[in-house]
Amino acid sequence: MENSTTSKTVIMPDLTQNRVASVDVYRGFVMLLMMGEVLSFTQISNSLPDSGFWAFMSFHQSHVEWTWLALHDMIQPSFTFLVGVVLPYSIASRKSKGASFKNLLGHTIKRSIILICLGIFLRSMGSTQTYFTFEDTLSQIGMGYTFLVLLGFASHRTQVAALVVILVGYWAAFALYPLPDSTFDYAAAGVSANWENNLHGFAAHWNKNTNLAWAFDKWFLNLFPRKSVFMNNGGGYSTLSFIPTLGTMILGLLAGNMMQSSKTQKEKLKFFVTVGVSLILFGILLQLTGINPIVKRIWTPAWTIFSGGICFLFLAFFYGVIDISGRKKWSFFLMVIGANSIAAYVLADGGMRSLIHDSLYIHLGQHFDTLFGDAYAPLLSGGLTLLLLWLILYWLYKKKIFIRI
């Protein structure tokens, strides 16, 4: 941690006049979705089963079981996409300070290792020993980050070619992995043979815990000390997802290159919208034809394409409103969060959120949250917790303290 006007987080450019405000606001929006889990919309919906509004809010604060998406499923791809968006700025900043390629590479490798370890640390909280798993967002970014930085020095053509090779190669690897036969032990894989979300036909190559990535983790994760032998991930998440996740970062890199270019603002906005719509339509086509399903949990190539398109449209919206139209006052709440994204991530995913939430009952009484009825108790306690988390970030923002790795 440092106190400086030139500090930066792991996924943002230097805090200077060259900073792109829309990127911070977009990042703040994403982190607010993550921090907002404390509002527990699902718990409210369960208490009000006849309310369509709270059912809608609950759905979009949860992850879908397998295919397609809810708003909550866009947190990780957006966070990842923005890593690529700011990379051209980060490289340019370090070059301007005289950093050599060797220094940049050394710093990048160190950052990658720290991100991987931080992801493991956060996943291990509450465990009696280190929980070695690599599907956390930070770990996934860390495993691909060094490759991304190397691509940051490559030509536009090379970056696009790398994206195509990653997505096509990852698709082919899954497609060639054999489907379960009649002797397959579904119980050990933690999924039922007739699970309602199972895909059929060619798309079955991307079913939960019967795919290539699951087979890899059965070998890889058991190389580490564990309480028991790893058999499956209950959510279907996998280590190998870092490969197509790198694809999402490359999409962000392409967006960042455009944003940093000499094109006019309107040309940039048109590019973001055109690419965004095209990627979304292409992803839907892959899903509907059965060539590749849209599955976030194993980050299928179709998901990389589809969610990447949505990220482009999010970026277009914030860029258009914040940087082109100059309407920034409304976004200050999000700016505070986005300016300290690593701190926000740790506050949301670490123990601080629970500590603050539990402390409210100690100091305000065990029933303070029932002021508007039992059904809305999570909204009151969660809202106060979220406010206090934001005030911590606001204090850091005012003190110009920005956590970086």
C-alpha positions in Angstrom: 0.0 0.0 0.0 1.2 3.5 -0.7 0.1 7.1 -0.3 0.8 8.8 -3.6 -1.0 10.7 -6.4 0.6 8.3 -8.9 -0.5 5.1 -7.2 -2.5 2.6 -9.2 -4.4 -0.6 -8.7 -3.5 -3.8 -10.5 -6.0 -3.2 -13.3 -5.9 0.5 -13.8 -3.7 3.1 -15.4 -1.8 5.7 -13.3 -4.0 8.3 -11.5 -3.0 11.1 -13.8 -4.8 13.5 -16.2 -4.5 10.7 -18.8 -6.8 8.5 -16.9 -10.0 7.3 -18.6 -12.8 8.0 -16.2 -15.3 5.7 -17.9 -13.1 2.7 -17.2 -13.1 3.5 -13.4 -16.8 3.9 -13.4 -17.4 0.7 -15.3 -15.1 -1.1 -12.9 -16.9 0.5 -10.0 -20.3 -0.7 -11.3 -18.9 -4.3 -11.6 -17.5 -4.2 -8.1 -20.7 -2.8 -6.7 -22.5 -5.8 -8.1 -20.1 -8.0 -6.2 -20.2 -6.0 -3.0 -24.0 -5.8 -3.3 -24.3 -9.6 -2.6 -24.7 -8.5 1.0 -28.2 -7.2 0.2 -29.3 -10.9 -0.1 -32.1 -10.4 -2.7 -32.6 -14.2 -2.8 -33.4 -14.3 0.9 -35.9 -11.5 0.4 -37.5 -13.2 -2.5 -37.9 -16.4 -0.5 -39.7 -14.4 2.1 -41.9 -12.9 -0.5 -42.6 -15.7 -3.0 -45.4 -13.9 -4.8 -43.3 -10.9 -5.7 -42.1 -10.9 -9.3 -39.9 -7.9 -8.6 -37.9 -9.7 -5.9 -37.7 -12.9 -8.0 -36.2 -10.8 -10.8 -33.7 -9.2 -8.5 -32.8 -12.6 -7.0 -32.2 -14.1 -10.4 -29.8 -11.3 -11.4 -27.9 -11.5 -8.1 -27.3 -15.2 -8.6 -25.3 -17.3 -11.1 -27.2 -19.4 -13.6 -26.9 -23.2 -13.2 -25.2 -23.7 -16.5 -26.0 -22.1 -19.9 -26.8 -18.4 -20.7 -26.4 -15.8 -17.9 -27.8 -13.5 -15.3 -26.4 -10.0 -14.6 -24.3 -11.4 -11.8 -22.5 -13.7 -14.3 -21.0 -10.5 -15.9 -18.9 -9.6 -12.9 -16.0 -11.8 -13.7 -15.8 -11.2 -17.4 -16.1 -7.5 -16.9 -13.4 -7.4 -14.3 -11.2 -9.5 -16.6 -12.0 -7.5 -19.7 -11.0 -4.3 -18.0 -7.5 -5.8 -17.2 -7.0 -5.8 -21.0 -8.5 -2.4 -21.6 -6.0 -0.6 -19.3 -2.9 -2.6 -20.3 -1.9 -0.3 -23.2 -2.0 2.7 -20.7 0.0 0.7 -18.2 2.7 -0.2 -20.7 2.9 3.3 -22.0 3.2 4.7 -18.5 6.0 2.4 -17.6 7.9 3.0 -20.8 7.6 6.8 -20.3 9.4 6.3 -16.9 12.2 4.5 -18.6 11.3 0.9 -17.8 13.0 -1.7 -20.0 11.2 -4.7 -21.5 13.2 -6.9 -19.0 12.0 -4.8 -16.0 8.4 -4.9 -17.4 8.5 -8.7 -17.8 9.9 -9.2 -14.3 7.2 -7.0 -12.8 4.6 -8.8 -14.8 5.6 -12.2 -13.6 5.7 -11.0 -10.0 2.2 -9.5 -10.3 0.9 -12.8 -11.9 2.3 -14.8 -9.0 0.8 -12.4 -6.4 -2.6 -12.5 -8.1 -2.6 -16.3 -8.1 -1.6 -16.5 -4.5 -4.2 -13.9 -3.4 -6.9 -15.9 -5.1 -5.8 -19.0 -3.2 -5.7 -17.0 0.0 -9.2 -15.7 -0.3 -10.5 -19.2 -1.2 -8.8 -20.6 1.8 -10.4 -18.3 4.4 -12.4 -20.4 6.9 -10.4 -23.6 6.0 -8.0 -25.4 8.4 -5.3 -25.6 5.7 -4.5 -23.9 2.4 -7.2 -24.7 -0.1 -5.4 -25.0 -3.4 -7.9 -24.1 -6.1 -7.4 -21.8 -9.1 -10.9 -20.9 -10.3 -11.0 -17.6 -8.3 -11.2 -14.5 -10.5 -7.8 -13.2 -9.3 -6.1 -16.6 -9.8 -7.6 -16.9 -13.3 -6.3 -13.4 -14.2 -2.9 -14.1 -12.7 -2.4 -17.3 -14.7 -3.0 -15.5 -18.0 -1.6 -12.1 -17.2 2.0 -12.6 -18.3 0.8 -13.9 -21.6 -1.4 -10.9 -22.0 1.4 -8.4 -21.3 3.6 -10.2 -23.9 0.8 -9.8 -26.4 0.6 -6.1 -25.4 3.9 -5.7 -27.2 2.7 -7.5 -30.3 1.0 -6.2 -33.4 -2.8 -6.0 -33.8 -2.7 -8.9 -36.2 -0.8 -11.1 -33.8 -3.2 -10.2 -31.0 -6.2 -11.2 -33.1 -4.5 -14.4 -34.2 -3.7 -15.3 -30.6 -7.4 -14.9 -29.7 -8.5 -17.1 -32.6 -6.0 -19.8 -31.8 -7.0 -19.8 -28.1 -10.7 -20.1 -28.7 -10.5 -22.6 -31.6 -7.9 -24.7 -29.9 -9.8 -24.8 -26.6 -13.0 -25.6 -28.4 -11.3 -28.5 -30.3 -9.7 -29.9 -27.1 -13.2 -30.2 -25.5 -14.7 -31.5 -28.7 -12.2 -34.3 -29.0 -12.5 -35.4 -25.3 -14.7 -38.5 -25.2 -18.2 -38.3 -23.9 -19.1 -40.4 -20.8 -19.9 -44.1 -21.6 -22.3 -46.5 -19.9 -19.8 -47.1 -17.1 -19.2 -43.5 -16.2 -19.5 -42.8 -12.4 -21.8 -39.7 -12.3 -22.0 -39.8 -8.5 -18.2 -39.4 -8.2 -18.4 -36.5 -10.7 -21.0 -34.8 -8.5 -23.7 -34.6 -11.2 -26.6 -36.7 -12.3 -26.9 -38.4 -15.7 -30.3 -36.9 -16.1 -29.6 -33.4 -14.6 -32.0 -31.0 -16.1 -29.2 -28.7 -17.3 -27.3 -31.4 -19.2 -26.7 -30.7 -22.8 -27.3 -33.3 -25.5 -25.7 -34.2 -28.8 -22.4 -32.5 -29.7 -23.0 -29.9 -27.0 -22.7 -32.6 -24.4 -18.9 -32.2 -24.6 -19.4 -29.1 -22.4 -21.5 -30.7 -19.7 -20.8 -30.2 -16.0 -18.0 -32.3 -14.6 -17.8 -34.8 -17.5 -15.5 -32.6 -19.7 -11.8 -32.2 -20.4 -11.3 -29.4 -17.7 -12.8 -31.6 -15.0 -10.6 -34.5 -16.0 -7.5 -32.2 -15.9 -8.4 -31.0 -12.4 -8.9 -34.6 -11.1 -5.2 -35.0 -11.9 -3.8 -31.4 -11.3 -5.5 -30.5 -8.0 -4.6 -33.8 -6.4 -0.9 -32.8 -6.8 -1.4 -30.4 -3.9 -2.0 -31.2 -0.2 -5.7 -31.7 0.5 -8.0 -32.9 3.2 -9.4 -35.5 0.8 -9.0 -36.5 -2.8 -10.4 -34.0 -5.2 -13.2 -35.6 -7.2 -15.2 -32.6 -8.6 -16.0 -28.9 -8.2 -19.6 -28.6 -7.0 -20.2 -25.6 -9.3 -18.4 -27.1 -12.3 -15.6 -24.5 -12.2 -12.2 -25.4 -13.4 -8.5 -24.4 -13.5 -8.2 -24.6 -17.3 -10.8 -21.8 -17.7 -7.8 -19.4 -17.4 -7.1 -20.2 -21.1 -10.3 -18.8 -22.6 -10.3 -16.1 -19.8 -7.1 -14.9 -21.5 -9.3 -14.6 -24.6 -11.5 -12.2 -22.6 -8.5 -10.2 -21.6 -7.3 -10.0 -25.2 -10.7 -8.6 -26.2 -10.2 -6.0 -23.6 -6.7 -5.3 -25.0 -8.2 -4.8 -28.4 -10.7 -2.3 -26.9 -7.9 -0.6 -25.0 -5.8 -0.2 -28.1 -8.7 1.5 -29.8 -9.4 3.7 -26.8 -5.7 4.8 -26.7 -5.6 5.4 -30.5 -5.9 8.7 -32.3 -9.4 7.9 -33.6 -12.1 10.4 -32.7 -14.4 9.7 -29.8 -17.3 9.0 -32.1 -15.2 6.5 -34.1 -14.2 4.7 -30.9 -17.8 4.6 -29.7 -18.9 3.2 -33.0 -16.2 0.5 -32.9 -17.2 -0.6 -29.4 -20.9 -0.8 -30.3 -20.3 -2.6 -33.6 -17.9 -5.1 -32.2 -20.1 -5.7 -29.1 -23.3 -6.4 -31.2 -21.3 -8.6 -33.6 -19.8 -10.7 -30.8 -23.1 -11.1 -29.0 -24.8 -12.3 -32.2 -22.0 -14.7 -33.0 -22.1 -16.2 -29.5 -25.8 -16.7 -29.8 -25.3 -18.4 -33.1 -22.8 -20.8 -31.6 -25.3 -21.6 -28.8 -28.3 -22.1 -31.0 -26.5 -24.3 -33.6 -25.0 -26.5 -30.9 -21.5 -25.8 -32.1 -20.6 -24.4 -28.6 -22.8 -23.6 -25.7 -22.6 -20.4 -23.7 -21.4 -21.6 -20.3 -19.7 -19.2 -17.9 -18.7 -21.8 -15.3 -16.3 -23.5 -17.7 -15.7 -20.3 -19.8 -16.6 -21.9 -23.1 -15.3 -20.1 -26.3 -18.9 -19.1 -27.0 -19.1 -17.5 -23.5 -15.8 -15.6 -24.2 -17.4 -14.2 -27.4 -20.9 -13.6 -26.0 -19.8 -12.0 -22.7 -17.1 -10.1 -24.5 -19.7 -8.5 -26.7 -21.6 -7.4 -23.6 -18.5 -6.0 -22.1 -17.9 -3.9 -25.2 -21.5 -2.6 -24.9 -21.0 -1.8 -21.3 -17.8 0.0 -22.1 -19.5 1.9 -25.0 -22.2 3.1 -22.5 -19.9 4.3 -19.9 -17.5 5.8 -22.5 -20.3 7.6 -24.2 -21.9 9.0 -21.0 -18.8 9.8 -19.0 -16.0 10.6 -21.5 -18.0 11.9 -24.5 -21.0 13.6 -22.9 -19.0 14.6 -19.8 -21.8 13.6 -17.4 -19.7 12.5 -14.4 -21.3 13.9 -11.3 -23.8 11.0 -11.0 -21.0 8.5 -11.1 -18.9 9.6 -8.1 -20.2 6.7 -6.0 -19.0 4.2 -8.6 -15.8 6.1 -9.2 -14.8 5.7 -5.5 -15.2 1.9 -5.8 -13.6 1.6 -9.2 -10.5 3.6 -8.2 -9.7 1.0 -5.5 -10.9 -2.2 -7.2 -8.5 -4.6 -5.5 -9.4 -3.2 -2.1 -13.1 -3.5 -3.0 -12.6 -7.0 -4.2 -10.9 -8.1 -0.9 -13.6 -6.3 1.2 -16.3 -8.0 -0.7 -14.7 -11.5 -0.9 -12.8 -11.5 2.4 -13.8 -11.4 6.0 -14.4 -7.7 6.4 -17.9 -7.8 5.0 -19.0 -10.4 7.5 -17.2 -8.6 10.3 -19.0 -5.4 9.6 -22.3 -7.2 9.1 -22.1 -9.1 12.4 -20.9 -6.0 14.3 -24.1 -4.2 13.4 -26.1 -6.7 15.5 -23.8 -6.2 18.4 -24.0 -2.4 18.4 -27.6 -1.8 17.1 -29.3 -4.8 18.6 -30.3 -8.2 17.4 -33.6 -7.0 15.8 -32.6 -3.6 14.4 -33.1 -4.8 10.9 -36.8 -5.7 11.3 -37.8 -2.0 11.2 -39.6 -2.5 7.9 -40.6 -6.1 8.6 -38.8 -9.5 8.8 -38.9 -9.9 5.0 -36.8 -6.8 4.4 -34.3 -7.4 7.2 -31.5 -8.4 4.8 -32.0 -5.2 2.8 -31.6 -3.0 5.9 -28.6 -4.8 7.4 -27.0 -5.4 4.0 -27.6 -1.8 3.0 -25.8 -0.5 6.1 -23.0 -3.0 5.6 -22.6 -1.8 2.0 -22.6 1.8 3.0 -19.8 1.2 5.6 -17.8 -0.7 3.0 -18.1 2.2 0.6 -17.1 4.7 3.4 -13.9 2.7 3.9 -13.2 3.0 0.1 -14.2 6.7 0.3 -11.7 7.3 3.1 -9.0 5.6 1.0 -10.0 7.7 -2.0 -9.8 11.0 -0.1 -6.4 10.1 1.4 -5.2 9.1 -2.1 -4.4 5.6 -0.9 -4.8 3.1 -3.7 -4.0 -0.5 -3.2 -1.8 -1.9 -6.0 0.1 -5.2 -6.7 
